[in-house]
Amino acid sequence: MTTATPLRFLLVDDHSLLRRGLRELLSEEFPGAEFGEAGTGPQAIELAQREPWTLIVLDLSIPGRDGLDVLDQLQLMCPDVHVLVLSVHDERQYAMRALRAGASGYVTKESASDELARAIRKVLTGGRYVSPALAEKLADQLAGGGEGAPHELLSNRELQVLKLIAVGRSVKEIGIELSLSEKTISTYRTRILEKMNLKSSAEIMRYALKAGLVD
């Protein structure tokens, strides 16, 4: 008799209590499942390279590396593994960007207890999970009736620079953190201002706070 291969979930979040809660929730919903945990982006990438996973639950706000960069890297390294984003940010801010980057679904932490298991089941059967509210937004955009927020015009790297500017980092500090030259960061800042019709770093800060892009 052949034994079915167990589901293997990699939980990526920097809060150990949340990982424990997710593990308990998913153990009840998927008996026999195996779990791995990572608290940073580099740890997630290392575990994804080292071991086989059925699905990765990824928080976008993790230390060590931007969450969208981690998502991009996971897609390159293990394209057959489903990645479900679980984020504190509401769908209006990051869901479209995450889905375009290859995520199989997007669930907010606020609704995780109600939606996570349902989202995973849909993803494991080959579907993509979005909430009814996001599905309506997608329908509006396809019909030409929906306008995205200004920050949705930014590339992933530009959005990353915007968030660092918004928390008060200098051009030099951002360059060091992202391993880029100050000239390159200044170019990204100029593009951000142009694309979003803003005039200064102070306006970037105000926008990011109002949009909930930073705490």
C-alpha positions as CSV (number, residue, x, y, z in Angstrom):
1,M,0.0,0.0,0.0
2,T,1.4,3.4,-1.1
3,T,1.5,6.1,1.6
4,A,0.4,9.5,0.4
5,T,3.1,12.2,0.5
6,P,2.3,14.5,3.4
7,L,1.6,18.2,2.8
8,R,4.6,20.3,3.8
9,F,4.0,24.0,4.8
10,L,6.8,26.6,5.2
11,L,5.6,29.4,7.5
12,V,7.5,32.7,7.0
13,D,6.9,35.4,9.6
14,D,9.1,37.2,12.0
15,H,6.7,36.7,15.0
16,S,7.1,33.3,16.6
17,L,3.7,33.5,18.3
18,L,2.0,34.0,15.0
19,R,3.9,31.1,13.4
20,R,2.8,28.9,16.3
21,G,-0.8,30.0,15.9
22,L,-0.7,29.3,12.1
23,R,0.8,25.9,12.8
24,E,-1.9,25.0,15.3
25,L,-4.6,26.2,12.9
26,L,-3.3,24.3,9.9
27,S,-2.6,21.2,11.9
28,E,-6.3,21.0,12.7
29,E,-7.3,21.7,9.1
30,F,-4.7,19.4,7.5
31,P,-3.9,16.5,9.8
32,G,-0.5,14.9,9.2
33,A,0.9,18.0,7.6
34,E,4.6,18.8,8.2
35,F,5.9,22.3,9.0
36,G,9.0,24.4,8.7
37,E,9.4,27.9,10.0
38,A,11.5,31.0,9.0
39,G,11.7,34.3,10.7
40,T,13.6,36.3,8.0
41,G,13.8,36.6,4.3
42,P,17.2,34.9,4.0
43,Q,16.1,32.0,6.2
44,A,13.1,31.5,4.0
45,I,15.2,31.4,0.9
46,E,17.7,29.0,2.5
47,L,14.9,26.6,3.6
48,A,13.2,26.8,0.3
49,Q,16.4,25.8,-1.4
50,R,17.2,23.0,1.0
51,E,13.9,21.2,1.4
52,P,10.8,20.4,-0.7
53,W,7.6,22.3,0.2
54,T,4.0,22.0,-0.9
55,L,3.2,25.6,-0.1
56,I,4.9,28.6,1.5
57,V,2.9,31.0,3.6
58,L,4.8,34.3,3.3
59,D,4.5,37.5,5.3
60,L,5.6,40.5,3.2
61,S,6.8,42.5,6.2
62,I,9.8,40.4,7.3
63,P,13.3,41.5,8.3
64,G,16.4,40.9,6.3
65,R,14.9,41.4,2.8
66,D,11.9,43.0,1.2
67,G,9.0,40.6,1.1
68,L,8.3,41.2,-2.6
69,D,11.9,40.5,-3.3
70,V,11.7,37.2,-1.4
71,L,8.6,36.3,-3.4
72,D,10.5,37.0,-6.7
73,Q,13.4,34.8,-5.5
74,L,11.1,32.0,-4.4
75,Q,9.4,32.0,-7.8
76,L,12.8,31.7,-9.5
77,M,14.1,29.0,-7.2
78,C,11.0,26.8,-6.9
79,P,8.5,27.7,-9.5
80,D,6.3,24.6,-8.8
81,V,5.8,25.6,-5.1
82,H,2.7,27.6,-4.3
83,V,3.3,30.8,-2.4
84,L,0.4,32.3,-0.4
85,V,0.9,35.8,0.9
86,L,-0.3,36.5,4.5
87,S,0.0,40.2,5.2
88,V,-0.9,42.8,7.8
89,H,-1.5,45.2,4.9
90,D,-5.0,45.3,3.5
91,E,-5.5,44.1,-0.1
92,R,-5.7,47.6,-1.6
93,Q,-2.1,48.1,-0.9
94,Y,-0.2,45.0,-1.9
95,A,-2.5,42.2,-3.2
96,M,-2.4,43.1,-6.9
97,R,1.4,43.6,-6.7
98,A,1.9,40.2,-5.0
99,L,-0.4,38.4,-7.5
100,R,1.5,40.0,-10.4
101,A,4.7,38.8,-8.9
102,G,3.4,35.2,-8.9
103,A,1.7,34.7,-5.6
104,S,-1.1,32.1,-5.7
105,G,-3.2,34.1,-3.3
106,Y,-3.4,36.9,-0.7
107,V,-4.9,36.8,2.7
108,T,-4.8,39.5,5.4
109,K,-3.8,38.6,8.9
110,E,-7.1,40.1,10.1
111,S,-9.1,37.5,8.2
112,A,-6.6,34.6,8.5
113,S,-8.6,32.6,11.0
114,D,-11.6,32.5,8.6
115,E,-9.9,32.5,5.2
116,L,-6.5,30.8,5.4
117,A,-7.6,27.2,5.3
118,R,-10.1,27.9,2.5
119,A,-7.4,29.8,0.6
120,I,-4.9,26.9,0.9
121,R,-7.4,24.4,-0.3
122,K,-8.2,26.4,-3.4
123,V,-4.5,27.0,-4.1
124,L,-3.7,23.3,-3.7
125,T,-6.3,22.4,-6.3
126,G,-4.6,24.7,-8.8
127,G,-6.7,27.9,-8.2
128,R,-5.7,31.3,-7.1
129,Y,-7.3,32.8,-4.0
130,V,-8.6,36.3,-3.7
131,S,-11.3,37.7,-1.3
132,P,-14.7,38.7,-2.7
133,A,-13.7,42.4,-2.3
134,L,-10.5,41.9,-4.3
135,A,-12.3,39.9,-6.9
136,E,-14.7,42.8,-7.4
137,K,-11.8,45.2,-7.7
138,L,-10.2,43.0,-10.4
139,A,-13.5,42.9,-12.3
140,D,-13.7,46.7,-12.1
141,Q,-10.2,47.1,-13.5
142,L,-10.8,44.7,-16.3
143,A,-13.9,46.7,-17.2
144,G,-12.0,49.9,-17.2
145,G,-13.9,51.3,-14.2
146,G,-11.3,51.1,-11.5
147,E,-8.4,53.4,-10.9
148,G,-5.4,52.2,-8.9
149,A,-3.7,54.1,-6.1
150,P,-0.7,56.2,-7.1
151,H,1.8,53.8,-5.5
152,E,0.5,51.0,-7.7
153,L,2.3,52.7,-10.6
154,L,5.7,52.0,-8.9
155,S,7.9,49.0,-9.6
156,N,8.7,46.7,-6.7
157,R,12.1,48.4,-6.2
158,E,10.6,51.9,-6.3
159,L,8.0,50.9,-3.7
160,Q,10.8,49.5,-1.5
161,V,12.7,52.8,-1.8
162,L,9.5,54.8,-1.1
163,K,8.9,52.8,2.2
164,L,12.4,53.4,3.3
165,I,12.2,57.2,2.6
166,A,8.9,57.2,4.4
167,V,10.5,55.9,7.6
168,G,13.1,58.6,7.5
169,R,16.1,56.8,5.9
170,S,18.6,59.0,4.1
171,V,19.7,58.3,0.5
172,K,23.0,57.0,1.9
173,E,21.3,54.7,4.4
174,I,19.0,53.3,1.7
175,G,21.9,52.7,-0.6
176,I,23.7,50.7,2.0
177,E,20.7,48.6,3.0
178,L,19.8,47.8,-0.7
179,S,23.5,47.5,-1.8
180,L,22.9,50.2,-4.4
181,S,24.8,53.5,-5.1
182,E,23.5,56.8,-3.8
183,K,23.1,57.9,-7.4
184,T,20.8,55.0,-8.1
185,I,18.7,55.6,-5.0
186,S,18.4,59.3,-6.0
187,T,17.2,58.2,-9.4
188,Y,14.6,56.0,-7.9
189,R,13.5,58.9,-5.6
190,T,13.1,61.1,-8.7
191,R,11.0,58.5,-10.5
192,I,8.8,58.1,-7.4
193,L,8.2,61.8,-7.2
194,E,7.4,62.0,-10.9
195,K,5.1,58.9,-11.1
196,M,3.2,60.0,-8.0
197,N,3.1,63.7,-8.7
198,L,4.8,64.5,-5.4
199,K,7.3,67.2,-4.7
200,S,9.4,66.2,-1.7
201,S,10.4,63.4,0.7
202,A,8.0,65.0,3.2
203,E,5.1,64.4,0.8
204,I,6.3,60.8,0.3
205,M,6.2,60.3,4.1
206,R,2.7,61.8,4.4
207,Y,1.4,59.7,1.5
208,A,2.9,56.5,2.8
209,L,1.4,57.1,6.3
210,K,-2.0,57.9,4.9
211,A,-2.0,54.9,2.6
212,G,-0.9,52.5,5.4
213,L,2.3,51.6,3.6
214,V,4.3,52.1,6.8
215,D,3.4,51.9,10.5
